[in-house]
Amino acid sequence: MSNPLVQAFFVGRAVAEVINERLEVALTDALSDLGKFDAEAREQLRQFSDEVLERANRAAEAANAGQTTTASGQPSSSSVDLQADIDELRAEIALLRTELQHYRRTSA
């Protein structure tokens, strides 16, 4: 390597290879971190949804148990109202899920 031009070529090529490798590692790490964040966010959202539904079901069961014990002389319209309330809540949950999916699609 007595010719400085040839030496400069090989040094430049080596620099480009090292930079390329480091960028590849940095990009891979960044994408990996983004994937982990996305997975953790989805898991937290799933846990939140499960907890909300569990509490809603417990509250509905408690309300239903309270109505069945006190509803012996009452008309059955209260149970129809409860079912309507449950149906409305389910519709709202479905709407929220749709909005959440739309938000995820537009954010990605």
C-alpha positions in Angstrom: 0.0 0.0 0.0 2.6 2.5 -1.0 0.1 4.4 -3.2 -1.8 6.9 -1.0 -4.7 7.0 -3.3 -5.3 3.2 -3.0 -4.8 3.4 0.8 -7.4 6.3 1.0 -9.8 4.1 -1.0 -9.5 1.2 1.3 -9.7 3.4 4.4 -12.8 5.1 3.1 -14.4 1.7 2.3 -13.6 0.4 5.8 -15.1 3.6 7.3 -18.3 3.1 5.3 -18.6 -0.5 6.3 -18.1 0.3 10.0 -20.7 3.2 9.8 -23.1 0.9 8.0 -22.8 -1.9 10.7 -23.2 0.6 13.5 -26.3 2.1 11.9 -27.7 -1.3 11.4 -27.2 -2.2 15.0 -28.7 1.2 16.1 -31.7 0.7 13.9 -32.3 -2.8 15.0 -32.1 -1.8 18.7 -34.5 1.1 18.1 -37.0 -1.1 16.3 -36.7 -3.7 19.1 -37.4 -1.1 21.7 -40.4 0.2 19.8 -41.7 -3.4 19.5 -41.3 -3.9 23.2 -43.0 -0.7 24.0 -45.9 -1.6 21.7 -46.3 -5.0 23.2 -46.2 -3.6 26.8 -48.8 -0.9 25.9 -51.1 -3.5 24.3 -50.7 -5.8 27.4 -51.5 -2.9 29.8 -54.5 -2.0 27.7 -55.7 -5.6 27.7 -55.3 -5.8 31.5 -57.1 -2.5 31.9 -60.0 -3.7 29.7 -60.2 -7.0 31.6 -60.2 -5.2 34.9 -63.0 -2.8 33.7 -65.1 -5.7 32.4 -64.6 -7.7 35.6 -65.6 -4.8 37.8 -68.6 -4.1 35.6 -69.7 -7.8 35.7 -69.3 -7.8 39.5 -71.4 -4.6 39.8 -74.0 -6.0 37.5 -74.1 -9.3 39.4 -74.4 -7.4 42.7 -77.2 -5.2 41.3 -78.9 -8.2 39.9 -78.6 -10.1 43.2 -80.0 -7.1 45.0 -82.9 -6.8 42.6 -83.9 -10.5 42.8 -84.0 -10.4 46.6 -86.0 -7.2 46.7 -88.0 -7.6 43.5 -90.5 -10.2 44.8 -93.4 -7.7 44.7 -92.0 -5.4 42.0 -92.9 -5.6 38.3 -90.3 -7.2 36.0 -89.7 -3.9 34.2 -86.7 -3.2 36.4 -84.9 -6.3 35.0 -85.7 -5.1 31.5 -84.2 -1.8 32.4 -81.1 -3.5 33.7 -80.8 -5.5 30.6 -81.1 -2.3 28.5 -78.4 -0.7 30.6 -76.1 -3.7 30.1 -76.8 -3.6 26.4 -76.0 0.1 26.3 -72.8 -0.5 28.2 -71.8 -3.2 25.8 -72.5 -1.0 22.8 -70.3 1.8 24.4 -67.5 -0.7 25.0 -67.7 -1.9 21.3 -67.6 1.8 20.2 -64.6 2.5 22.4 -62.8 -0.6 21.0 -63.5 0.6 17.5 -62.2 4.0 18.3 -59.1 2.5 19.9 -58.4 0.4 16.9 -58.8 3.4 14.7 -56.4 5.4 16.9 -53.8 2.6 16.8 -54.0 2.4 13.0 -53.6 6.2 12.6 -50.7 6.3 15.1 -48.7 3.5 13.6 
